[in-house]
Amino acid sequence: MKKNQLPVKTLERLILYKRLLSEVQNRGQQTVYSHQIAQLVGNSAVQVRRDLMQIGFSGSSRNGYVIKDLLQAIEKTLNNAYQQKMILLGVGNLGKAILTYFTCQQPLFNLVAAFDNDPNKVNRVIGGCRCFPLEKLDELVKQEQIKLAILTVPAFEAQNLANKLIYLGIKGILNFAPVTLKVPDSVICEQMDIMLQLEKLAFLTQQKDEVNYAKV
């Protein structure tokens, strides 16, 4: 199956397999079985085998998978995505944390610039990344051929900035603003609503406690 035909859920699992298998390899383990991968990620061995078959990789029932070869196969599938440059808009507390994280821990991604309208932040290096005024957005996106952007701005600014990014040719937006963005079908927008996830987590935790209490 071609990379651009991978189902989104399969893609997410492959990225997770890669991360966890790298950790296993760093501990000195050389081979792994599908049921061991399944235990690491919390799904079934059948699902693991299906996912790996979709990228043309198979192991043996006796010896399992050679981790080095498996990682190479997954990396080959994902490699194009890692070569794309990104920008970040909004250098508040969350934006600074993301900049530091990408600079220090994510060398596979190239976060080339940050943007903000605060004069105390622009023309400085923050979290290992240079921060530019928003007036420079058009120039830099075109110059660097940027296709991906991270939004960490207040909700009331998010849609206007998203519209600007789309006009400039951005094709993928990771949105941390607590608002649902309207984007055309040609643009992929991933919503990262932290409060929504926390409310969901709190509700499910309370629900589970009530069920457990009822069983006592």
FIKOLGU-141764 format. One line per 2 residues: number of its first residue (from 1); their letters; for each residue x negated, y negated, z of N, C-alpha, C, O. Coordinates in steps of 0.001 Angstrom, whole numbers, plus 500000, padded with zeros to 6 digits. Atoms other than C-alpha are relative to their C-alpha. Layout:
NUM	a	X:Y:Z:X:Y:Z:X:Y:Z:X:Y:Z; ...
This chain:
1	mk	499161:501199:500000:500000:500000:500000:499126:498750:500000:498134:498683:500726; 500763:501236:500066:498727:496533:499126:500192:499190:501274:501198:499324:501971
3	kn	499961:500782:498771:497953:494084:501922:501231:499117:500086:501836:498987:501150; 498876:500918:499949:500686:491661:500915:501341:500716:500042:502388:500069:500067
5	ql	498770:499233:499899:503236:494488:501065:500175:500622:501379:501175:501296:501628; 499896:499430:498661:502568:495468:504672:501158:499367:500758:501279:498142:500783
7	pv	498955:500561:499140:505630:495089:506912:499370:499203:501141:498276:499525:501604; 500545:500879:498963:505148:492380:509534:499665:500775:501268:498610:500556:501864
9	kt	500239:499239:498776:505456:494818:512446:498774:500901:499867:498014:501072:500820; 501190:499180:500240:502852:497115:510877:498748:499143:500094:497752:499549:500693
11	le	501127:500927:499942:500526:494150:510437:499653:499652:501442:498480:499636:501815; 500234:500336:498592:500962:493186:514097:499335:501159:500735:498429:500956:501544
13	rl	500597:498839:499320:500163:496727:515222:498560:500225:499548:497713:500580:500368; 501366:499827:500487:497063:496927:513005:499042:499021:500676:497916:499380:501023
15	il	500826:500995:499316:495732:493727:514547:499736:500440:501442:498629:500284:501956; 500155:499517:498628:496348:495203:518004:499079:501212:500046:498236:501314:500937
17	yk	500898:498839:500059:494681:498506:517031:498550:499532:499899:497673:500043:500595; 501364:500493:500221:491631:496585:515850:499402:499449:501291:498254:499744:501626
19	rl	500497:500606:498770:491310:494634:519086:499660:501061:501042:498590:501025:501649; 500201:498989:498963:491691:497653:521367:498922:501006:499619:498153:501444:500475
21	ls	501027:499056:500434:489523:499974:519275:498605:499391:500091:497634:500102:500352; 501293:500676:499843:486728:497391:519313:499528:500107:501445:498343:500316:501706
23	ev	500345:499872:498584:486849:497480:523111:499563:501425:500326:498604:501632:501069; 500349:498595:499770:486775:501294:523105:498618:500299:499426:497811:500978:500062
25	qn	501302:499779:500634:483823:501313:520709:498876:499368:500819:497791:499939:500933; 501020:500675:499190:481933:498846:522899:499655:500781:501258:498590:500589:501844
27	rg	500272:499153:498830:482224:501358:525740:499254:501276:499618:498974:502117:500473; 500811:498874:500442:480345:503902:523623:500763:501157:499393:500150:502140:498976
29	qq	499202:498911:500575:483228:506062:522377:499926:499932:498476:500007:498849:497897; 500202:499973:501449:482797:507184:518750:501204:500512:499223:501374:500162:498055
31	tv	498811:499472:500676:486016:509036:517914:501226:499798:500885:501115:499606:502096; 498763:500204:499261:489648:508678:518906:501124:500747:499294:501106:500887:498071
33	ys	498844:499302:500562:492894:510598:518394:501203:499057:499964:501254:498057:500681; 498827:500862:500153:496225:509135:517360:500762:499847:501312:501286:498771:501599
35	hq	499264:500115:498738:497790:509934:520736:499273:499091:500991:499905:498480:501853; 500747:500905:499128:494981:508030:522476:500241:498542:499604:500379:497671:500463
37	ia	499679:501353:500469:495592:504967:520303:501410:499635:500449:501663:498513:500888; 498609:500238:499604:499306:505325:521032:500100:499622:501472:500875:498739:501839
39	ql	499988:500318:498568:498637:505293:524774:499483:498590:500261:499971:497900:501156; 500576:501334:499819:496562:502127:524436:500999:498898:499664:501048:497867:500335
41	vg	499101:501062:500480:499260:500190:522573:501442:500188:500433:502262:499286:500264; 498647:499780:499503:502376:501768:524065:501007:500404:498950:502191:500094:499082
43	ns	499036:499438:500943:503901:503431:521012:499718:501484:499809:499067:502090:500660; 500145:498558:500178:503940:506960:519556:498849:500339:499059:498434:499517:498241
45	av	501065:499538:500888:501217:508988:517857:500484:500053:498558:499718:499793:497630; 499419:499959:501349:503546:509416:514878:499952:498616:499368:499615:498478:498193
47	qv	500025:501372:500512:503811:505630:514515:498581:499582:499632:498366:498926:498612; 501401:500325:500284:500027:505267:514691:499577:500616:498675:498972:499946:497838
49	rr	500400:499322:501240:499523:507839:511935:500673:499369:498783:500051:499226:497730; 499299:500661:501107:502159:506171:509753:499340:498673:499635:499148:498360:498460
51	dl	500630:501299:500244:500526:502776:510171:498673:500161:499267:498384:499428:498321; 501318:499815:500604:497081:504083:509274:500104:500580:498593:499268:500291:497737
53	mq	499784:499478:501352:498418:505998:506278:500352:498875:499031:500043:498958:497843; 499622:501117:500865:499793:502707:504950:498791:499229:499491:498880:498539:498475
55	ig	501215:500647:500502:496238:501398:504633:499043:501035:499409:497870:500748:499170; 500777:498968:500669:495027:504679:503141:498957:500665:500861:497942:501137:500349
57	fs	500986:499400:499105:493227:505994:506216:500606:501193:500715:501732:501132:501208; 499524:498803:499308:493550:509470:507675:498846:500641:500764:497680:500497:500397
59	gs	501001:499288:499213:491744:511529:510289:500243:501493:499893:500882:501961:498951; 499775:498558:499980:491699:515213:511171:500556:500391:501358:500252:499763:502372
61	sr	499395:499559:498745:493680:517092:513792:498945:500511:500975:499156:500489:502188; 501052:499464:499134:490444:518597:515109:499103:498895:500557:498801:498876:501750
63	ng	500993:500995:499585:488131:515577:515211:500559:498597:500210:499861:497719:500719; 499415:501322:499835:490523:512638:515199:499456:499006:498984:499129:499373:497856
65	yv	500500:501069:500867:489385:509311:513728:498621:499550:500465:498367:499434:501664; 501283:500629:499672:485838:507981:513565:500274:498508:500180:500696:497835:499240
67	ik	499610:501374:499672:486267:504606:515261:499330:498988:499076:499975:498039:498627; 500717:500933:500870:483609:502850:513182:500664:499912:498634:500870:498817:498111
69	dl	499372:499980:501325:485237:503930:509914:501411:499420:500045:501835:498721:499125; 498635:500506:499857:488729:503140:511172:500002:498478:500121:500827:497802:499506
71	lq	500092:501450:499859:487720:499638:512224:499663:499333:498668:500198:498274:498341; 500360:500555:501306:486139:499042:508829:501201:499977:499061:501386:499027:498300
73	ai	498812:499935:500856:489346:500140:507095:501012:498920:500375:501598:498279:499503; 499055:501034:499551:491502:497831:509224:499461:498615:499657:500206:497754:499187
75	ek	500604:501300:500294:489067:494932:508822:500060:499684:498513:500254:498531:498128; 499909:500213:501450:489054:495416:505054:501400:499545:499620:501568:498699:498742
77	tl	498613:500380:500270:492841:495144:505065:500289:498578:500463:501001:497835:499788; 499691:501298:499397:492886:492044:507284:499043:498890:499595:499295:497722:499890
79	nn	501121:500922:500170:489728:490352:506048:500375:498666:499375:499900:497628:499835; 499676:501252:500676:491267:487760:503707:500618:498980:500942:500349:497784:500828
81	ay	499347:500922:499072:493363:486282:506506:498983:499301:500887:499161:498137:501245; 500974:500581:499088:490297:485717:508663:499127:498936:499349:498461:498176:500051
83	qq	500863:500956:500671:488550:483629:506012:500655:498624:499841:499997:497674:499417; 499317:501265:500207:491153:480876:505974:499670:498984:501093:499496:499331:502261
85	km	500262:501088:499062:490482:477522:507592:501310:499540:500631:502385:499694:500050; 498820:500469:499285:492862:476023:510140:499748:498624:500593:498606:498204:500775
87	il	500077:501252:499263:493632:472702:511769:500986:500058:501161:501900:500883:501172; 499097:500092:498856:495328:471787:515048:500458:498555:500154:499653:497626:500086
89	lg	499437:501329:499790:497647:468835:515618:500546:499898:501420:501429:500660:501814; 499546:500206:498629:498109:467573:519174:498984:500495:501008:498969:501678:501347
91	vg	501074:499596:499096:495157:467563:521575:500355:499623:501440:499625:498888:502104; 499651:500111:498590:497005:467599:524890:499356:501139:500766:498380:501726:500298
93	nl	500594:498929:499191:496296:470129:527631:500030:501342:499281:499040:502073:499281; 499896:498733:500725:497575:473063:525569:499090:499995:498782:498400:500977:498511
95	gk	500862:500097:501177:495804:471859:522444:498534:500172:500351:497801:500865:499646; 501396:499870:499563:492509:471530:524324:499663:501452:500343:498594:501952:499994
97	ai	500233:498604:499621:492869:475045:525736:499856:500882:498764:498998:501764:498722; 500065:499208:501231:493499:476480:522263:498695:499724:499256:498066:500648:498742
99	lt	501265:500344:500659:490527:474605:520803:498831:500726:500657:497982:501297:499973; 501085:499338:499273:488236:475966:523509:500026:501506:499771:498981:502135:499601
101	yf	499863:498556:500203:489599:479488:523074:499478:500411:498628:498719:501372:498513; 500426:499641:501350:489056:479533:519315:498508:499781:499803:497844:500577:499139
103	tc	501421:500296:500175:485619:477955:519510:499126:501031:500698:498089:501438:500174; 500838:499114:499187:484336:480293:522214:500255:501487:499759:499336:502297:499882
105	qq	499653:498588:500004:486186:483563:521624:500522:500530:498672:500722:501738:498542; 499426:499540:501257:487507:483703:518058:499155:499562:498805:499595:498729:498013
107	pl	500868:500417:501101:484590:483398:515622:500524:500386:498622:500054:499852:497617; 499478:499577:501294:486606:485128:512882:500895:498940:499364:501127:498961:498156
109	fn	499148:501059:500518:488854:482081:512546:499221:498691:499981:498441:498401:500888; 500733:501248:500157:487567:478744:511324:500929:498815:500261:501606:498332:499354
111	lv	499198:501167:499629:489318:475939:513194:499143:498769:499733:498282:498417:500539; 500946:501003:500495:487756:473053:511299:500222:498606:500559:499294:497797:500573
113	aa	499747:501359:499521:489454:469994:512804:501251:499953:500854:502156:500776:500715; 498812:500290:499203:491923:468663:515350:500424:498564:499701:499620:497740:499266
115	fd	499475:501339:500275:494158:465608:515019:500861:499527:501166:501580:500305:501791; 499192:500591:498941:495731:463243:517517:500113:498504:499726:499320:497939:498972
117	nd	499843:501446:500176:497005:459662:517692:499523:499207:501213:499719:497993:501279; 500522:500653:498802:495378:458901:521068:498592:499477:499708:497693:500271:499430
119	pn	501329:500557:500301:492430:456498:520534:498904:500495:500940:497723:500423:500601; 500998:499482:499064:490713:458013:523586:499534:501412:499637:498583:501926:500225
121	kv	500354:498635:500387:490568:461412:521867:499366:500085:498616:498556:500975:498358; 500490:499914:501378:489805:460666:518218:498521:499639:499921:497979:498920:500761
123	nr	501430:500211:500251:486267:460630:516837:499135:500547:501132:498049:500040:501411; 500749:499301:498957:485163:462919:519653:500043:501496:499729:500908:501981:499000
125	vi	499972:498541:500056:484291:466601:519919:500682:500490:501271:500208:500236:502378; 499215:499507:498869:486878:468288:522153:500141:501511:499874:500621:502012:498857
127	gg	499926:498539:500056:486680:471974:522990:499192:500582:498865:499536:501637:498332; 500857:499514:501075:483939:472364:520401:500472:499642:498607:499895:500105:497623
129	cr	499432:500342:501307:486031:470838:517596:500158:498482:499904:500580:497842:500868; 499872:501449:500157:485984:467297:516199:501459:499606:499832:502211:500238:499091
131	cf	498632:500509:500048:489193:465332:516690:500051:498747:499126:499279:497808:499321; 499845:501107:500935:490312:462971:513923:501332:499286:500237:502263:499877:500785
133	pl	498698:500675:499959:493039:460311:513789:500923:500595:498944:500455:501112:497930; 499038:499423:500942:496227:461410:512024:499892:499386:498609:500283:500011:497623
135	ek	500160:500643:501307:495435:458938:509241:499049:500775:499090:499083:500613:497870; 500968:499216:500775:492672:461336:508148:500557:501356:499559:499869:502125:498888
137	ld	499427:498679:500262:495051:464301:507825:500034:500327:498509:499574:501392:498099; 499889:499756:501443:495735:463965:504080:498642:500322:499389:498482:501299:498657
139	el	501332:499866:500589:492082:463580:503196:499354:501334:500350:498811:502015:499480; 500707:498796:499572:490791:466489:505252:500688:501275:499515:500018:502231:499127
141	vk	499277:498815:500472:493543:468968:504316:499675:500272:498532:499458:501420:498142; 500304:499836:501425:492882:468353:500617:498532:500359:499785:498206:501211:498958
143	qe	501436:499772:500151:489105:468286:500999:499603:501420:500383:498810:502056:499689; 500362:498678:499491:488900:471525:503002:500930:501105:499503:500716:502278:499810
145	qi	499025:499038:500539:491835:473227:501201:500626:500830:501131:500652:502060:501082; 499407:499365:498827:493547:473996:504504:501367:500583:499651:502156:499950:498949
147	kl	498705:499358:500225:496486:476422:504421:500728:500348:501300:501914:500675:501274; 499402:499626:498717:497110:477075:508140:499883:498857:500998:498882:498142:501022
149	ai	500025:501064:498996:498004:474700:510971:500642:500477:501295:501568:501288:501285; 499434:499743:498676:498704:474913:514707:500586:498691:500512:499912:497661:500512
151	lt	499338:501188:499460:501206:472458:516193:500128:500116:501516:500782:501029:502020; 499859:500066:498539:500853:471586:519890:500381:498565:500361:499697:497899:501138
153	vp	499534:501378:499820:502791:468323:519855:501347:500006:500711:501991:501053:500788; 498665:500064:499391:505918:467114:521701:501090:500349:498991:500907:500194:497784
155	af	498908:499543:500863:509231:468390:520338:500458:498923:499026:500755:499225:497870; 499458:501061:500853:510294:464999:518961:499077:499653:498830:499505:498993:497883
157	ea	500937:500275:501085:507171:464816:516761:499841:501181:499047:499352:501018:497929; 500352:498767:500704:507069:468409:515541:500539:500067:498572:499788:500387:497651
159	qn	499424:499839:501335:509475:468340:512576:499386:499035:498988:499093:499424:497857; 500603:500966:500923:508062:465157:511044:498588:500416:499604:498203:500305:498440
161	la	501358:499559:500310:504526:466491:511310:500014:501266:499154:499180:501430:498263; 499871:498792:500819:505611:469858:509921:500326:499623:498556:499766:500195:497621
163	nk	499661:500458:501353:507180:468064:506944:498767:499460:499282:498557:499717:498096; 501225:500557:500571:503915:466218:506393:499039:501114:499595:498451:501074:498514
165	li	500899:498881:500292:501901:469437:506565:500461:500770:498764:499653:501133:497909; 499451:499260:501140:504203:471187:504108:499781:499219:498707:499435:499799:497678
167	yl	500226:500858:501164:503958:468238:501705:498547:500088:499529:498267:500016:498333; 501426:499934:500330:500155:468549:501862:499562:501392:499538:498410:501584:499148
169	gi	500327:498669:500511:500307:472241:500933:499738:501057:501046:499309:502160:500710; 500165:498998:498947:500131:473986:504311:501021:501116:499789:502193:500849:499525
171	kg	499127:498850:500256:501571:477511:503962:500356:500791:501256:501264:501622:501228; 499717:499285:498760:501504:478765:507555:499872:499079:501195:498873:498372:501332
173	il	500003:500868:498822:502388:476977:510807:500246:500848:501245:501205:501618:501303; 499788:499393:498691:501972:478283:514353:500488:498881:500913:499723:497980:501259
175	nf	499364:501115:499309:504363:476104:516346:500182:500277:501490:500914:501190:501874; 499854:499899:498555:504020:475688:520117:500994:498985:500547:501317:499020:501734
177	ap	499023:500987:499539:506478:472789:520286:501328:500699:500289:501718:501602:499550; 498738:499336:499625:509767:473750:522012:501173:499565:499128:502172:499046:499626
179	vt	498945:500345:500949:511863:473185:518899:499856:500906:498784:498741:501225:498368; 500027:499154:501192:512816:475349:515924:499808:499129:498770:500603:498225:498512
181	lk	500308:500801:501180:511274:473945:512763:500759:500506:498782:500978:501707:498625; 499382:499653:501273:513043:473876:509424:498927:499928:498922:498350:498872:498666
183	vp	501034:499940:501035:510682:475010:506686:500557:500730:498783:501474:501539:498922; 499544:499288:501198:511159:476182:503079:499548:501455:500015:498679:501833:500800
185	ds	500334:498577:500058:510961:479870:502173:498541:500239:499627:497991:501301:499921; 501393:499849:500426:507485:479288:500732:499011:499834:501151:497814:500070:500984
187	vi	500856:500244:498834:506143:478469:504224:500374:500975:501115:501553:501214:501374; 499780:499100:498869:505724:480901:507123:499776:499220:501288:498726:498608:501480
189	ce	500107:500700:498719:506386:479448:510571:500205:500993:501134:501245:501647:501215; 499907:499144:498821:505694:481408:513753:500245:499120:501221:499479:498198:501500
191	qm	499618:500798:498841:507394:480026:516852:499428:500602:501278:499649:501780:501562; 500571:499552:498735:505518:480275:520170:500615:499167:501128:500000:498221:501620
193	di	499283:500746:498965:508059:479058:522728:499715:500637:501360:500330:501640:501722; 500442:499420:498731:506410:479695:526097:501134:500041:501018:501302:501043:501712
195	ml	498909:500033:499030:509419:478619:528183:501071:501031:499672:501635:501655:500571; 499023:498987:500395:511745:480842:526175:499548:501379:500459:500339:502157:500992
197	ql	500528:498697:499607:509496:483818:526817:500005:500176:501515:500265:501270:502016; 499987:499917:498540:509225:482993:530523:501417:500219:500533:501621:501008:501456
199	ek	498609:499811:499577:513010:482701:530895:500461:501424:499701:501156:502048:500503; 499669:498622:500369:513407:486001:529071:499373:500977:500986:500023:501918:501442
201	la	500711:499130:499069:510796:487616:531312:500646:499976:501378:500813:501019:502010; 499375:500129:498683:512430:486264:534473:501335:500734:500050:501642:501411:501031
203	fl	498693:499336:500043:515865:487522:533415:499844:501514:500000:500514:502211:500761; 500179:498553:500097:514636:490998:532456:499438:500581:501295:499794:501691:501689
205	tq	500553:499545:498726:512640:491277:535687:501089:500093:501061:501173:501075:501798; 498899:499996:499040:515667:490333:537775:500982:501129:499700:501467:501802:500610
207	qk	499079:498940:500411:517856:492721:535778:499462:501367:500405:500209:502225:500875; 500617:498722:499640:515397:495561:536355:500039:500219:501506:500272:501335:501971
209	de	499940:499892:498540:515266:494817:540083:501402:500384:500464:501563:501186:501384; 498614:499697:499627:519067:494925:540274:500345:501456:499703:501047:502105:500478
211	vn	499759:498603:500359:519154:498288:538489:499321:500927:501001:499910:501909:501451; 500732:499176:499041:516489:499713:540795:500664:499965:501378:500710:500976:502078
213	ya	499328:500128:498708:518342:498366:543850:501269:500842:500032:501605:501442:501053; 498751:499239:500069:521565:500005:542674:499758:501499:500121:500643:502247:500535
215	kv	500320:498577:499941:519788:503363:542487:499636:500450:501409:499656:501644:501710; 500430:499647:498636:518664:503209:546121:501174:500515:500827:501002:500859:501996
